Every structure is written in structure tokens, then in C-alpha cells.
Amino acid sequence: MSLRRIAASVLAFAGLATIAWRATHRGEKASADSGPERAWQPLPRIVTVEVHNGGGTPGAARDAALRLRRARLDVVDWGNAPVDLRDTTIGRVRVLVRRGDTTGIGRVAEVFGKVEVIEAPDPRRLVDLTVVVPRVIREP
């Protein structure tokens, strides 16, 4: 292989690597401009959370899951809510307590503002809390 081909290959790879890096880091400047990242203190124990999209807005559960992970909650699953948890009229985040321990509810409220807490024990669920996000999540 000639030296020109090797140089062209290296430059092409460097260009692709630059494009890939920019694509994955595109939103960082916007989030950095929105203010300093909050330094969340650890909770007394690990709180496992599942997040459900109860309002039908595409990406709402994913966005909520990312916000809760930044707040140091262990989000183990997210997706669309089952039919019995869907409601497009409620404008507030609902938190279902699954194992009787309310650790983490305050953290969810800090992230989303006022939340509705519902006791809903379910031994089949392997999470502490189920967070159901509405159609639109308002900033606290």
C-alpha cells in the first residue's frame, strides 16, 4: 500500500471519528448553558425505579428516566404505561410505591415538582417506585 493511500485512509478515519464525536456530544453545550449541574447527595439506600409514559408524548419516559438517573435514582426500565396507568388528563407525575418504602419520593418531587403519591404494593414488580409521567412534564 502506498504512503498516499495510508495517509488518505488515516484522514478519512479521523474525519469520521470527528463526525461521530460531534453527533454524540451535540447537546452538551446547551445543557451546560442552562446552569450548573446539581450535586445530588446519595440516598440512604439504592432506590430502583421504573418510568412509564402515561400521557402518550413520544420520548417522555426516556427523558424522565434520564432526569431521574442524574438525580442518582436507579432507573431500571422505562417505556409506555400499561393501559390501566394511562391518563392524558392528569398533568402531574404519579409515583406508585411498590414495596412500602417511600425512600426516593422526595427526590422524584425535587426533580419534577409536585407529585401524586399512590400506595400500590405489587410483589411481582422488582422495583421500589413506579413513576408515571403525564403528557407534559413541567419544570418545578
MOJOJO-V47480 format. One line per field, one symbol per residue. ss: DSSP state (2 for helix, 1 for strand, 0 for the rest). psi: psi as a letter, one per 20 degrees, with the letter a starting at -180 (. if undefined). burial: + if it has 24 or more other C-alpha atoms within 12 Angstrom, else -. A space follows every 10 residues. Layout:
BEGIN
ss->???
psi->???
burial->???
END
This chain:
BEGIN
ss->0022222222 2222222222 2222000222 2220000000 0000000111 1110000002 2222222222 0001111111 0022200000 0011111000 0000222222 2200111110 0000000011 1110000000
psi->prhghgghgg ggghghhggg ghhijgiggg hhijrqppnp qqrhrpopqq pqoiijppig ggghgghhgh jkqnoiqqaq qrhiipoihp jqppopohji pjphghgghh gibpqpppom poihpkqgqp poqagpoqq.
burial->---------- ---------- ---------- ---------- ------++++ ++++++---+ +++++-+++- ++++++++++ +---+++--- -++++++++- -++++-+++- ++--+++--- ------++++ +++++++---
END
